[in-house]
Amino acid sequence: MATVDARPIIASGDEPFETIMAGADRLADGEERVVLAPFEPVSLEGVLSPRGLSYEAGDVGGDDRRVSFRRLP
């Protein structure tokens, strides 16, 4: 399981979308990727679902969120 910590990317004023999507496109069946973000990136669900990926978000404290997505077989 690989993790993308988007918090420092966002804090520096950059956009983590390309980094997240590049990893998502390379996931094998059943493989999981985790994104840590300072908010729930709800728009990712709409982008990832049509690509055959599940989406699950959870709280990691404060406003930070942990989003897991997995390639569905």
Wavefront OBJ file of the C-alpha trace (Angstrom):
o trace
v 0.000 0.000 0.000
v 1.437 3.342 -1.049
v 0.588 6.622 0.642
v 0.473 10.102 -0.855
v 0.634 12.816 1.801
v -1.036 15.690 -0.015
v -0.893 17.991 3.026
v 2.593 19.454 2.382
v 1.872 19.708 -1.355
v -1.296 21.702 -0.675
v 0.404 23.775 2.056
v 3.070 24.844 -0.458
v 0.353 26.073 -2.830
v 0.695 23.228 -5.316
v -2.006 20.851 -6.560
v -1.604 17.105 -5.770
v -4.153 15.888 -8.328
v -1.638 14.736 -10.963
v 0.412 12.840 -8.357
v -2.688 11.125 -6.996
v -4.048 10.203 -10.422
v -0.714 8.894 -11.723
v -0.620 6.441 -8.824
v -4.280 5.526 -9.217
v -3.860 4.582 -12.862
v -1.080 2.129 -11.972
v -2.991 0.190 -9.281
v -3.405 -3.543 -9.845
v -6.600 -5.424 -8.926
v -7.078 -5.290 -5.151
v -4.164 -2.871 -4.659
v -4.776 0.090 -2.356
v -3.527 3.682 -2.313
v -3.962 6.092 0.617
v -4.118 9.870 0.381
v -3.708 12.086 3.436
v -5.281 15.514 3.002
v -6.243 18.537 5.131
v -9.878 18.075 4.001
v -11.958 15.328 2.427
v -11.236 15.449 -1.311
v -14.793 14.543 -2.295
v -14.169 15.336 -5.958
v -11.766 12.376 -6.099
v -14.651 9.952 -5.652
v -16.300 11.214 -8.829
v -13.048 10.871 -10.749
v -11.940 7.513 -9.329
v -15.224 5.588 -9.420
v -15.518 5.565 -13.230
v -11.945 4.222 -13.337
v -12.973 1.139 -11.332
v -11.706 2.303 -7.940
v -13.494 2.198 -4.601
v -13.325 5.225 -2.278
v -13.387 5.309 1.517
v -12.687 8.360 3.696
v -11.949 8.573 7.399
v -10.897 11.137 9.975
v -7.279 11.165 11.199
v -7.655 14.056 13.634
v -8.234 17.759 13.331
v -9.412 18.522 9.831
v -7.100 15.923 8.276
v -8.633 13.058 6.334
v -7.398 9.663 5.180
v -8.822 8.535 1.868
v -8.271 4.969 0.694
v -8.997 3.789 -2.784
v -8.618 0.316 -4.202
v -8.765 -1.148 -7.685
v -11.865 -3.337 -7.883
v -11.291 -6.747 -9.510
l 1 2 3 4 5 6 7 8 9 10 11 12 13 14 15 16 17 18 19 20 21 22 23 24 25 26 27 28 29 30 31 32 33 34 35 36 37 38 39 40 41 42 43 44 45 46 47 48 49 50 51 52 53 54 55 56 57 58 59 60 61 62 63 64 65 66 67 68 69 70 71 72 73
